[in-house]
Every structure is written in structure tokens, then in C-alpha cells.
Amino acid sequence: MEISTDDDLTIHLSHDEAFVLFDFVWRVSEQNKLSLEDQAEKELFRSISVDLETRMAQPFEPGYYPSLARARAAVCRAFSVISDT
């Protein structure tokens, strides 16, 4: 993950990071498991979800869960942590 220092904040994610983030955002929004305190937070969360969804192919391909497991493992390797799955 890389963050720029311009006036606009740009966060660069690897493909695996974006896939894991997409799944997380979708899952918590569908299951209402995240407590958002303000409408601004809700709109930002929705915007991130839509942006990820429009840029990624995996959510619409067969083999979603095996691909997600591989992406999670790759992210954990990149951060030198052990995957929970």
C-alpha cells in the first residue's frame, strides 16, 4: 500500500489488497456489522465499495472464494502476518 502526499489523497493498493478490501466492504455493508456514526461515513463507505466494484473483475467471476483466499494469503505474506483462513 502506498499513500501520496498531494492535496488529494491517493491510496495505491495491490490487486490482492483491493480484492480483500472489496470483500470486507461488501460483507460489512450487507450484514450491517459496521457502526457508522455519520451520514458522511456511510456515503464514503458506499463510494469506496462502488469504486472497487467497478474496477474489479473477481467479484463477478466463478471461483470467488478460492481467489479471495489466495488474495488474503498474499496480503498476509506482504505484511508478514499469518492468515486467519
Phi, psi and omega per residue, in radians:
M1 nan 2.413 -3.121
E2 -2.339 2.389 -3.135
I3 -2.119 2.257 3.120
S4 -1.463 2.961 -3.119
T5 -2.051 0.355 3.088
D6 -1.234 3.075 3.053
D7 -1.028 -0.731 3.023
D8 -1.532 2.351 -3.134
L9 -1.517 2.195 3.093
T10 -2.063 2.230 3.097
I11 -1.950 2.132 3.113
H12 -1.718 2.191 3.119
L13 -2.047 2.541 2.980
S14 -1.190 2.913 3.120
H15 -1.066 -0.719 3.124
D16 -1.136 -0.728 3.104
E17 -1.079 -0.749 3.139
A18 -1.117 -0.689 3.137
F19 -1.133 -0.801 3.122
V20 -1.114 -0.746 3.113
L21 -1.106 -0.748 3.108
F22 -0.997 -0.841 -3.115
D23 -1.068 -0.745 3.123
F24 -1.071 -0.868 -3.113
V25 -1.072 -0.791 -3.140
W26 -1.101 -0.797 -3.076
R27 -1.102 -0.827 -3.105
V28 -1.252 -0.525 3.109
S29 -1.293 -0.649 3.121
E30 -1.220 -0.595 -3.063
Q31 -1.746 0.033 -3.132
N32 0.870 0.782 -3.110
K33 -1.658 -0.065 -3.113
L34 -1.917 2.254 -3.136
S35 -1.557 1.878 3.090
L36 -1.791 2.267 -3.009
E37 -1.562 -0.374 -2.998
D38 -2.394 2.658 3.117
Q39 -1.038 -0.582 3.114
A40 -1.070 -0.707 3.108
E41 -1.130 -0.731 3.137
K42 -1.098 -0.763 -3.129
E43 -1.173 -0.704 3.109
L44 -1.119 -0.775 3.109
F45 -1.040 -0.787 3.120
R46 -1.124 -0.716 3.134
S47 -1.099 -0.745 3.103
I48 -1.099 -0.761 3.141
S49 -1.055 -0.834 -3.131
V50 -1.128 -0.742 -3.133
D51 -1.087 -0.778 3.112
L52 -1.118 -0.757 -3.100
E53 -1.083 -0.681 -3.103
T54 -1.316 -0.278 -3.098
R55 -1.796 -0.111 -3.024
M56 -2.057 2.512 3.111
A57 -1.650 -0.560 -3.032
Q58 -0.920 -0.716 -3.100
P59 -1.032 -0.254 -3.069
F60 -2.024 0.139 -3.118
E61 -1.820 2.677 3.020
P62 -1.116 2.713 3.131
G63 1.398 0.474 -3.096
Y64 -0.957 -0.903 -3.025
Y65 -1.211 -0.705 3.034
P66 -1.101 -0.676 3.089
S67 -1.119 -0.707 3.113
L68 -1.120 -0.735 3.116
A69 -1.067 -0.737 3.098
R70 -1.131 -0.720 3.129
A71 -1.130 -0.744 3.110
R72 -1.066 -0.763 3.128
A73 -1.102 -0.710 3.124
A74 -1.126 -0.717 3.110
V75 -1.120 -0.763 3.122
C76 -1.079 -0.732 3.084
R77 -1.057 -0.736 -3.117
A78 -1.103 -0.544 3.141
F79 -1.764 0.129 3.107
S80 0.974 0.810 3.065
V81 -2.222 2.856 -3.141
I82 -1.627 2.323 -3.136
S83 -1.208 2.545 3.086
D84 -1.392 -0.309 -3.092
T85 -1.906 nan nan
